[in-house]
Amino acid sequence: MKQRLLVMNGQRLLQIEKEGQWATDKVEKAGALKPGIYNIHLAVQADKAKTHEGMIIYHDHTHIYQQTGKSFVKHALSDFDKVPEIGSNSSIRYEQGAAQSSQSTSLKLGRGIS
């Protein structure tokens, strides 16, 4: 089953592909997510030997999806004591099989109003 997340107009739409057409399954507020199309069906299982840094995109009853660069990884929800907030920039590492999440403190560069 293919899933994608479509973020636009302050809304976050979970879409599922059915018979070649995308159908909206769930609609929620976008929160801190930037507008765009997130193809979470392309997510690969997280490597527990590495630390994964990036934006938390979505979570369902089995997985947490994280964007790392231009790709996506999925973490088993059962590995977390506390689920990271959607839209947060998090660093996830594994210690003795349990996922540990912390907020990343990377700076965003941009132009301010002058």
C-alpha positions in Angstrom: 0.0 0.0 0.0 1.4 3.3 -1.1 1.1 6.3 1.3 2.0 9.9 1.0 1.6 13.0 3.1 0.4 16.1 1.3 0.9 19.4 3.2 -0.8 22.5 1.9 -2.9 25.4 3.1 -2.2 24.6 6.7 -3.5 21.1 6.4 -1.8 17.7 6.5 -3.5 15.1 4.3 -2.7 11.4 4.5 -3.3 9.9 1.1 -3.4 6.2 0.0 -3.1 5.0 -3.5 -6.2 2.9 -4.6 -6.4 1.7 -8.2 -3.9 4.2 -9.5 -5.6 7.2 -7.8 -4.7 9.0 -4.6 -7.5 9.1 -2.1 -7.4 11.2 1.1 -7.7 9.0 4.2 -7.1 11.5 7.0 -6.9 15.3 7.3 -5.2 17.1 10.2 -3.6 20.5 10.9 -0.1 20.8 9.4 1.5 22.3 12.5 5.2 23.0 11.9 5.5 20.9 8.6 6.5 22.8 5.5 4.2 22.6 2.5 5.1 19.7 0.1 4.5 16.1 -0.9 6.2 13.6 1.4 6.3 10.1 -0.2 6.4 8.1 3.0 5.9 4.8 1.2 9.5 5.1 0.1 10.7 5.0 3.8 13.3 2.4 4.7 13.6 0.7 8.1 15.9 2.7 10.4 19.4 1.3 11.0 19.7 0.9 14.8 23.5 1.2 14.6 23.2 4.8 13.3 21.9 8.1 14.6 19.2 9.6 12.4 18.6 13.3 12.3 15.8 15.1 10.7 12.2 16.3 10.8 9.5 14.0 12.2 6.9 13.8 9.4 4.2 11.4 10.6 3.4 8.6 12.9 0.7 5.9 12.8 -0.1 3.0 15.1 3.1 1.0 14.0 5.8 3.5 12.8 7.3 6.9 13.1 8.4 8.5 9.8 11.4 10.8 9.7 12.8 12.8 6.8 16.6 12.6 6.7 17.9 14.8 3.9 15.8 13.9 0.9 15.0 10.3 2.0 12.7 8.9 4.7 13.3 6.3 7.4 10.7 4.6 9.6 11.2 3.7 13.2 9.0 1.1 15.1 6.7 3.0 17.4 7.1 0.2 20.0 10.8 1.2 20.4 9.8 4.6 21.9 8.9 5.5 25.4 7.9 9.0 24.4 6.8 9.7 20.8 8.6 12.8 19.3 6.3 15.6 18.2 5.4 15.8 14.5 7.2 18.7 12.9 10.1 18.6 15.4 13.7 18.3 14.2 14.9 15.3 16.1 17.9 13.2 16.6 17.0 9.5 17.1 19.6 6.9 18.3 19.1 3.4 19.7 20.5 2.3 23.1 20.0 -1.4 24.0 17.2 -1.7 21.4 15.2 1.3 22.7 14.9 4.5 20.7 16.1 7.7 22.3 14.9 11.0 20.8 16.2 14.4 21.4 15.6 17.8 19.8 18.2 18.7 17.3 19.7 22.2 17.8 20.8 22.8 14.2 20.5 26.4 13.1 18.4 27.3 10.1 20.0 29.9 7.9 17.8 32.4 6.2 17.3 36.1 5.4 15.4 38.2 7.9 13.5 41.3 7.3 15.8 44.3 7.2 
